[in-house]
Amino acid sequence: MATDKEQPANRKNGLIARMRGAPPQVAVPVGVGLIIGGTLLSPLPVFGMWMAPVGLAILAPHWRPAGRLSRRLLRWSIKNGFVRVKRTQRKGKAEPPGTEGGA
């Protein structure tokens, strides 16, 4: 199992991270293909609805409306409990008063 120190390096090598750095001539057709393929092939077991958000994430840095839609869907999913966000303390930031210690 990967430790916390190894996790950022692993994430940098992921498909979405690599495609975000790709030129638009490559990333846009891949993103659009994943979105269209995810909606048309959703009844099949391997293909499905996971393809649409991945395509949107790849398309987001290259097309502004996709970025806005991606952020809006992420906020909605966090608000409705589909995604959990682990909050960590930033370096150099002090905790707000009254939050340290017990109840």
N, C-alpha and C positions, 0 to 999 in steps of 0.2 A: 504494500500500500504506500502511496506517495505521501511524503511529509509536506507540511505547509511551505517549507523553503523550496521544495521542488515544484510546487504547483504553478507558479507564474511561468516558469520555463516551459512546462508542458502545455500551458494554455497558448503560449506564443506560437507553438508548432501546430495548432489545431487548424482545421479546414477553414473555418470562418475567419480566423485571424490572418491566414495566408491569403485568402480571397479578398479581404479588405485592402490589403496592400497591393493587389494585382492591378494592372492597368484597366481602365474602364472598358476597353475593347474586349477584354476577357471576362471581367466580373459581371458586367451588365447582362450579357447573354446567359451566363450560368445562373445568375439570380432570377432572371425572368423565366428561364427554363424550369428551375426548381419550383417557382410559384405556380406556373401553369401545370406542370407535372403533378404537383401535390394536390391541386384541385381536381384534375381530371382522373388521376389514378388513386384517389382516396379510398375506393372500396377494396383495393387489393391489400393483402396483409403486409408486405414489406414497404411498399410505397404508401404514402398517406399524408395526413395533415402535418406531420413533422417537417415535410419539405417546404411548405409555404413560409413558416417563420424563419427557417434557415435561409431561404432565398431572399426574404425581406432583410435579414441581417447582412447578407452579402451585398445587397443592392443599396443599403442605407447610406454609406459614405459617398456614393456616386450619384445619387438622385435625391434631392431634398424632400419631396413628398414621401418617399419611402422611409427616410429618417424620421420624419414627424410621425408617420403611422407606426413605426417601430417603437418610438418612445411612448406614444399614446397607448399602444397595446401593453407595453411593459408596465406602465403606471396602473392601468386597469387590472392587470393580472396580480400585481402586488396588493392593490386595494381590496380585491375580492378573494385573496388568500390562495391563489393558484401558485404563486411564487413567493418564497421567503427570502428576505434580505438579511444577511448577517452583518450587523453593524460592528465595525472595529474602531478602536481609538486611534485617531491620527496623531502622528508625531508632532510634538510641540503644542498641542492643544490640551488645555486643562479641562477636567470634567466640570460640568456645570455644578454650582453649589447645590447641596442637598441630595445629590445622586450617589455619593459614596457611602458605603456601609449599609446597614440593615434597614428595616422598614421603619 
